Every structure is written in C-alpha cells, then in structure tokens.
Amino acid sequence: MYNLHTHTLLSDGGLLPSEVAVRYMAAGYKVIAITDHADYCNIKSVVSAITDFCKHWPKGSIIKVLPGIELTHLPPEQFRPLAKYARAHGIKVIVAHGETPVEPVIQGTNRAALLSDIDILAHPGKISDEDAQLAAKRGIFLELTSRSGHSETNAFVVSQAKKFKAKLILNHDSHEPEDIISPRELEKTGLTCGLNQADIDKTYQDVEAFLKARS
C-alpha cells in the first residue's frame, strides 16, 4: 500500500520524518513520500533536509521512504522553475497544490502545475475538461484525498478522470498522527466517491509502475 502525500514538521506537519515513517509502517504501508510544502522561501532547505533524511533511511526497512515536495500556493509562473529545481536536486515525487475549493488558490494554478514537471496534482477541485485532458496526456496523477475539506470534490475528480482517462491516486495529505488511516480506510475514500474495487486496483497498478520508473 502507498501514500505519496505526507507532511512533517519541516513544514506544517506535527511529526519528524522518522516518526511519520514509523507510524505509516505500523499502519501497514510499504511506500510513502515525504512531501512538505515549499515555495521560493524554503525550497532549498526543505529539499536538502528531505533528501538527506531519505538517503539515511535504512535500505532494508519494511517501508520505503521517497523524497518529495509539495509546491504550494505559488504564482503560476513559478511552478516550472521550482519543479525543475526540485527534480535536479534529488526529489522523486513532486506534488502540486491544486485548486481546492476550501482555500484561496490562484486561478490557473492547475494548468500551470500540469505544464510543469510534476507527478501529482493534489486536490484539484473542480478541474476543467481541458486540464483533466492535459493530466491524462502527460500521465500526471489526479489526487483523491482523505483530508477533510479537500475531499469535497473527490467525486467530481473521479468523473473527470474517467471521462478523459486520467490516472488517479489515493492519498492522505497527512499532517498529524490522526490523519494516518489504515490502507482499508483509504480505500473507502475511493469507494465512497465513485470508484469500485477494480478501479482502486488499477490505481495501485499505476502507482507501482510510477514507483518502478522512479527507483
């Protein structure tokens, strides 16, 4: 089981990366990504800290921890250069903070993020037909999230993904210990917004292929 959207006290989470990893391991996960929030003010320090942590995480551990980043509330023109910086400095999973309905996100963020080198468009809200098509064309995951508020548009994201054959990913967007739910509970997030078990199995296959390409 996988979760590629987590936060630590390197941004606005409540735990150290090691604590996050151990808690996910105890919950039955095999792979996670540490994806703390970043913009121009902190991307160098956060990327350095996360990649250093992952480099020193035991190779033989039950859980694999990937270095990631979430590019958050950026002016749209900044997604491309910051994604390029993160990728060049060892980040394996790049998440973009999409146009969630519960925060004041700049209009055009979804499109700008999808045109940059990202892997996951998080909580993309009422994503347009054009942007859902672009996600499908570029092989970028659209996120279904268990996080309160952001999850309000999960069903709409499912409908757009199915309409345009875009890839989906189930994620927690965890910040605190109580956000770390079991794999079965995460599956229920998908089942309650329009997926069936075969659809969920397909998301796992797509994530496995992505992880293989990033290893």
Contacts in CASP RR format, 6 or more apart in sequence:
PFRMAT RR
TARGET T0000
AUTHOR 0000-0000-0000
METHOD contacts of the structure
MODEL  1
MYNLHTHTLLSDGGLLPSEVAVRYMAAGYKVIAITDHADYCNIKSVVSAI
TDFCKHWPKGSIIKVLPGIELTHLPPEQFRPLAKYARAHGIKVIVAHGET
PVEPVIQGTNRAALLSDIDILAHPGKISDEDAQLAAKRGIFLELTSRSGH
SETNAFVVSQAKKFKAKLILNHDSHEPEDIISPRELEKTGLTCGLNQADI
DKTYQDVEAFLKARS
1 28 0 8 1.000
1 29 0 8 1.000
1 30 0 8 1.000
1 31 0 8 1.000
1 183 0 8 1.000
1 186 0 8 1.000
1 204 0 8 1.000
2 29 0 8 1.000
2 30 0 8 1.000
2 31 0 8 1.000
2 32 0 8 1.000
2 204 0 8 1.000
2 207 0 8 1.000
2 211 0 8 1.000
3 24 0 8 1.000
3 29 0 8 1.000
3 31 0 8 1.000
3 32 0 8 1.000
3 33 0 8 1.000
3 170 0 8 1.000
3 171 0 8 1.000
3 172 0 8 1.000
3 174 0 8 1.000
3 186 0 8 1.000
4 31 0 8 1.000
4 32 0 8 1.000
4 33 0 8 1.000
4 35 0 8 1.000
4 66 0 8 1.000
4 93 0 8 1.000
4 95 0 8 1.000
4 119 0 8 1.000
4 120 0 8 1.000
4 169 0 8 1.000
4 171 0 8 1.000
4 207 0 8 1.000
5 33 0 8 1.000
5 35 0 8 1.000
5 70 0 8 1.000
5 95 0 8 1.000
5 120 0 8 1.000
5 122 0 8 1.000
5 143 0 8 1.000
5 145 0 8 1.000
5 171 0 8 1.000
5 172 0 8 1.000
5 173 0 8 1.000
5 174 0 8 1.000
6 20 0 8 1.000
6 24 0 8 1.000
6 32 0 8 1.000
6 33 0 8 1.000
6 34 0 8 1.000
6 35 0 8 1.000
6 172 0 8 1.000
6 173 0 8 1.000
6 174 0 8 1.000
7 13 0 8 1.000
7 14 0 8 1.000
7 34 0 8 1.000
7 35 0 8 1.000
7 36 0 8 1.000
7 37 0 8 1.000
7 70 0 8 1.000
7 173 0 8 1.000
7 174 0 8 1.000
7 175 0 8 1.000
8 14 0 8 1.000
8 15 0 8 1.000
8 16 0 8 1.000
8 17 0 8 1.000
8 19 0 8 1.000
8 20 0 8 1.000
8 34 0 8 1.000
8 36 0 8 1.000
9 15 0 8 1.000
9 16 0 8 1.000
10 17 0 8 1.000
10 34 0 8 1.000
10 36 0 8 1.000
10 46 0 8 1.000
10 49 0 8 1.000
10 50 0 8 1.000
11 36 0 8 1.000
11 37 0 8 1.000
11 38 0 8 1.000
11 42 0 8 1.000
11 46 0 8 1.000
11 70 0 8 1.000
12 37 0 8 1.000
12 175 0 8 1.000
13 36 0 8 1.000
13 175 0 8 1.000
13 176 0 8 1.000
14 175 0 8 1.000
14 176 0 8 1.000
14 177 0 8 1.000
15 23 0 8 1.000
15 176 0 8 1.000
15 177 0 8 1.000
17 34 0 8 1.000
17 50 0 8 1.000
17 53 0 8 1.000
17 65 0 8 1.000
18 53 0 8 1.000
20 32 0 8 1.000
20 34 0 8 1.000
20 174 0 8 1.000
20 180 0 8 1.000
21 32 0 8 1.000
21 34 0 8 1.000
21 57 0 8 1.000
21 61 0 8 1.000
21 63 0 8 1.000
21 65 0 8 1.000
23 177 0 8 1.000
23 180 0 8 1.000
24 32 0 8 1.000
24 63 0 8 1.000
24 180 0 8 1.000
25 61 0 8 1.000
25 62 0 8 1.000
25 63 0 8 1.000
27 180 0 8 1.000
27 181 0 8 1.000
27 182 0 8 1.000
27 183 0 8 1.000
28 182 0 8 1.000
28 183 0 8 1.000
29 63 0 8 1.000
29 183 0 8 1.000
30 62 0 8 1.000
30 63 0 8 1.000
30 64 0 8 1.000
31 63 0 8 1.000
31 64 0 8 1.000
31 65 0 8 1.000
31 66 0 8 1.000
31 211 0 8 1.000
32 63 0 8 1.000
32 64 0 8 1.000
32 65 0 8 1.000
32 66 0 8 1.000
33 65 0 8 1.000
33 66 0 8 1.000
33 67 0 8 1.000
33 68 0 8 1.000
33 92 0 8 1.000
33 93 0 8 1.000
33 95 0 8 1.000
34 50 0 8 1.000
34 53 0 8 1.000
34 54 0 8 1.000
34 65 0 8 1.000
34 66 0 8 1.000
34 67 0 8 1.000
34 68 0 8 1.000
35 68 0 8 1.000
35 69 0 8 1.000
35 70 0 8 1.000
35 93 0 8 1.000
35 95 0 8 1.000
36 46 0 8 1.000
36 50 0 8 1.000
36 68 0 8 1.000
36 69 0 8 1.000
36 70 0 8 1.000
37 46 0 8 1.000
37 70 0 8 1.000
37 72 0 8 1.000
37 97 0 8 1.000
38 46 0 8 1.000
38 47 0 8 1.000
38 69 0 8 1.000
38 70 0 8 1.000
38 71 0 8 1.000
38 72 0 8 1.000
38 82 0 8 1.000
38 86 0 8 1.000
39 71 0 8 1.000
39 72 0 8 1.000
39 73 0 8 1.000
39 74 0 8 1.000
39 78 0 8 1.000
39 82 0 8 1.000
40 78 0 8 1.000
40 82 0 8 1.000
43 69 0 8 1.000
43 82 0 8 1.000
43 85 0 8 1.000
43 86 0 8 1.000
46 69 0 8 1.000
47 67 0 8 1.000
47 69 0 8 1.000
47 85 0 8 1.000
47 86 0 8 1.000
47 89 0 8 1.000
47 90 0 8 1.000
47 91 0 8 1.000
48 89 0 8 1.000
50 67 0 8 1.000
50 68 0 8 1.000
50 69 0 8 1.000
50 91 0 8 1.000
51 67 0 8 1.000
51 89 0 8 1.000
51 90 0 8 1.000
51 91 0 8 1.000
53 65 0 8 1.000
53 67 0 8 1.000
54 65 0 8 1.000
54 66 0 8 1.000
54 67 0 8 1.000
57 65 0 8 1.000
66 92 0 8 1.000
66 93 0 8 1.000
66 211 0 8 1.000
66 214 0 8 1.000
67 90 0 8 1.000
67 91 0 8 1.000
67 92 0 8 1.000
67 93 0 8 1.000
68 86 0 8 1.000
68 91 0 8 1.000
68 92 0 8 1.000
68 93 0 8 1.000
68 94 0 8 1.000
68 95 0 8 1.000
69 86 0 8 1.000
69 91 0 8 1.000
69 93 0 8 1.000
69 94 0 8 1.000
69 95 0 8 1.000
70 95 0 8 1.000
70 96 0 8 1.000
70 97 0 8 1.000
70 122 0 8 1.000
71 78 0 8 1.000
71 79 0 8 1.000
71 82 0 8 1.000
71 83 0 8 1.000
71 86 0 8 1.000
71 94 0 8 1.000
71 95 0 8 1.000
71 96 0 8 1.000
71 97 0 8 1.000
71 113 0 8 1.000
71 118 0 8 1.000
72 97 0 8 1.000
73 97 0 8 1.000
73 103 0 8 1.000
73 105 0 8 1.000
73 106 0 8 1.000
74 82 0 8 1.000
74 97 0 8 1.000
74 106 0 8 1.000
74 109 0 8 1.000
74 112 0 8 1.000
75 106 0 8 1.000
76 106 0 8 1.000
76 108 0 8 1.000
76 109 0 8 1.000
76 111 0 8 1.000
76 112 0 8 1.000
76 113 0 8 1.000
77 112 0 8 1.000
79 96 0 8 1.000
79 109 0 8 1.000
79 112 0 8 1.000
79 113 0 8 1.000
79 115 0 8 1.000
79 116 0 8 1.000
79 118 0 8 1.000
80 112 0 8 1.000
80 115 0 8 1.000
80 116 0 8 1.000
80 117 0 8 1.000
82 116 0 8 1.000
83 94 0 8 1.000
83 96 0 8 1.000
83 116 0 8 1.000
83 117 0 8 1.000
83 118 0 8 1.000
84 116 0 8 1.000
84 117 0 8 1.000
86 94 0 8 1.000
87 94 0 8 1.000
87 117 0 8 1.000
92 214 0 8 1.000
93 119 0 8 1.000
93 120 0 8 1.000
93 214 0 8 1.000
94 117 0 8 1.000
94 118 0 8 1.000
94 119 0 8 1.000
94 120 0 8 1.000
95 118 0 8 1.000
95 119 0 8 1.000
95 120 0 8 1.000
95 121 0 8 1.000
95 122 0 8 1.000
95 143 0 8 1.000
96 109 0 8 1.000
96 113 0 8 1.000
96 114 0 8 1.000
96 116 0 8 1.000
96 118 0 8 1.000
96 120 0 8 1.000
96 121 0 8 1.000
96 122 0 8 1.000
97 105 0 8 1.000
97 109 0 8 1.000
97 113 0 8 1.000
97 122 0 8 1.000
97 123 0 8 1.000
98 105 0 8 1.000
98 109 0 8 1.000
98 110 0 8 1.000
98 113 0 8 1.000
98 121 0 8 1.000
98 122 0 8 1.000
98 123 0 8 1.000
98 124 0 8 1.000
98 125 0 8 1.000
99 105 0 8 1.000
99 107 0 8 1.000
99 108 0 8 1.000
99 109 0 8 1.000
99 110 0 8 1.000
99 124 0 8 1.000
99 125 0 8 1.000
99 126 0 8 1.000
99 127 0 8 1.000
100 122 0 8 1.000
100 123 0 8 1.000
100 124 0 8 1.000
100 125 0 8 1.000
100 149 0 8 1.000
100 150 0 8 1.000
100 153 0 8 1.000
101 125 0 8 1.000
101 126 0 8 1.000
101 149 0 8 1.000
101 152 0 8 1.000
101 153 0 8 1.000
102 149 0 8 1.000
102 150 0 8 1.000
102 152 0 8 1.000
110 121 0 8 1.000
110 124 0 8 1.000
110 125 0 8 1.000
110 127 0 8 1.000
110 128 0 8 1.000
110 131 0 8 1.000
111 130 0 8 1.000
111 131 0 8 1.000
111 134 0 8 1.000
113 121 0 8 1.000
114 121 0 8 1.000
114 131 0 8 1.000
114 134 0 8 1.000
114 135 0 8 1.000
114 138 0 8 1.000
114 140 0 8 1.000
115 134 0 8 1.000
118 140 0 8 1.000
119 140 0 8 1.000
119 141 0 8 1.000
119 210 0 8 1.000
120 140 0 8 1.000
120 141 0 8 1.000
120 142 0 8 1.000
120 143 0 8 1.000
120 169 0 8 1.000
120 171 0 8 1.000
121 127 0 8 1.000
121 135 0 8 1.000
121 140 0 8 1.000
121 141 0 8 1.000
121 142 0 8 1.000
121 143 0 8 1.000
122 143 0 8 1.000
122 145 0 8 1.000
122 150 0 8 1.000
122 171 0 8 1.000
122 173 0 8 1.000
123 143 0 8 1.000
123 145 0 8 1.000
123 147 0 8 1.000
123 150 0 8 1.000
123 151 0 8 1.000
123 153 0 8 1.000
123 173 0 8 1.000
124 131 0 8 1.000
124 142 0 8 1.000
124 143 0 8 1.000
124 153 0 8 1.000
124 157 0 8 1.000
125 153 0 8 1.000
125 156 0 8 1.000
125 157 0 8 1.000
126 153 0 8 1.000
126 156 0 8 1.000
127 135 0 8 1.000
127 142 0 8 1.000
127 156 0 8 1.000
127 157 0 8 1.000
127 160 0 8 1.000
129 160 0 8 1.000
129 163 0 8 1.000
129 164 0 8 1.000
132 142 0 8 1.000
132 160 0 8 1.000
132 161 0 8 1.000
132 163 0 8 1.000
132 164 0 8 1.000
132 166 0 8 1.000
133 164 0 8 1.000
133 166 0 8 1.000
134 140 0 8 1.000
135 141 0 8 1.000
135 142 0 8 1.000
135 161 0 8 1.000
135 164 0 8 1.000
135 166 0 8 1.000
135 167 0 8 1.000
136 161 0 8 1.000
136 164 0 8 1.000
136 165 0 8 1.000
136 166 0 8 1.000
136 167 0 8 1.000
139 166 0 8 1.000
139 167 0 8 1.000
140 166 0 8 1.000
140 167 0 8 1.000
141 166 0 8 1.000
141 167 0 8 1.000
141 168 0 8 1.000
141 169 0 8 1.000
141 206 0 8 1.000
141 207 0 8 1.000
141 210 0 8 1.000
142 157 0 8 1.000
142 160 0 8 1.000
142 161 0 8 1.000
142 166 0 8 1.000
142 167 0 8 1.000
142 168 0 8 1.000
142 169 0 8 1.000
143 157 0 8 1.000
143 168 0 8 1.000
143 169 0 8 1.000
143 170 0 8 1.000
143 171 0 8 1.000
143 173 0 8 1.000
144 151 0 8 1.000
144 154 0 8 1.000
144 157 0 8 1.000
144 158 0 8 1.000
144 168 0 8 1.000
144 169 0 8 1.000
144 170 0 8 1.000
144 171 0 8 1.000
144 189 0 8 1.000
144 190 0 8 1.000
144 193 0 8 1.000
144 195 0 8 1.000
145 151 0 8 1.000
145 154 0 8 1.000
145 170 0 8 1.000
145 171 0 8 1.000
145 172 0 8 1.000
145 173 0 8 1.000
145 189 0 8 1.000
146 170 0 8 1.000
146 171 0 8 1.000
146 172 0 8 1.000
146 173 0 8 1.000
146 179 0 8 1.000
146 181 0 8 1.000
146 185 0 8 1.000
146 186 0 8 1.000
146 189 0 8 1.000
147 172 0 8 1.000
147 173 0 8 1.000
147 174 0 8 1.000
147 179 0 8 1.000
150 173 0 8 1.000
151 189 0 8 1.000
151 193 0 8 1.000
154 189 0 8 1.000
154 190 0 8 1.000
154 192 0 8 1.000
154 193 0 8 1.000
155 193 0 8 1.000
155 194 0 8 1.000
157 168 0 8 1.000
157 193 0 8 1.000
158 168 0 8 1.000
158 190 0 8 1.000
158 193 0 8 1.000
158 194 0 8 1.000
158 195 0 8 1.000
160 166 0 8 1.000
161 167 0 8 1.000
161 168 0 8 1.000
167 203 0 8 1.000
167 206 0 8 1.000
168 195 0 8 1.000
168 199 0 8 1.000
168 203 0 8 1.000
168 206 0 8 1.000
169 203 0 8 1.000
169 206 0 8 1.000
169 207 0 8 1.000
170 186 0 8 1.000
170 187 0 8 1.000
170 189 0 8 1.000
170 190 0 8 1.000
170 200 0 8 1.000
170 203 0 8 1.000
172 179 0 8 1.000
172 180 0 8 1.000
172 181 0 8 1.000
172 186 0 8 1.000
173 179 0 8 1.000
174 180 0 8 1.000
187 197 0 8 1.000
187 200 0 8 1.000
190 199 0 8 1.000
190 200 0 8 1.000
191 197 0 8 1.000
191 200 0 8 1.000
195 203 0 8 1.000
END
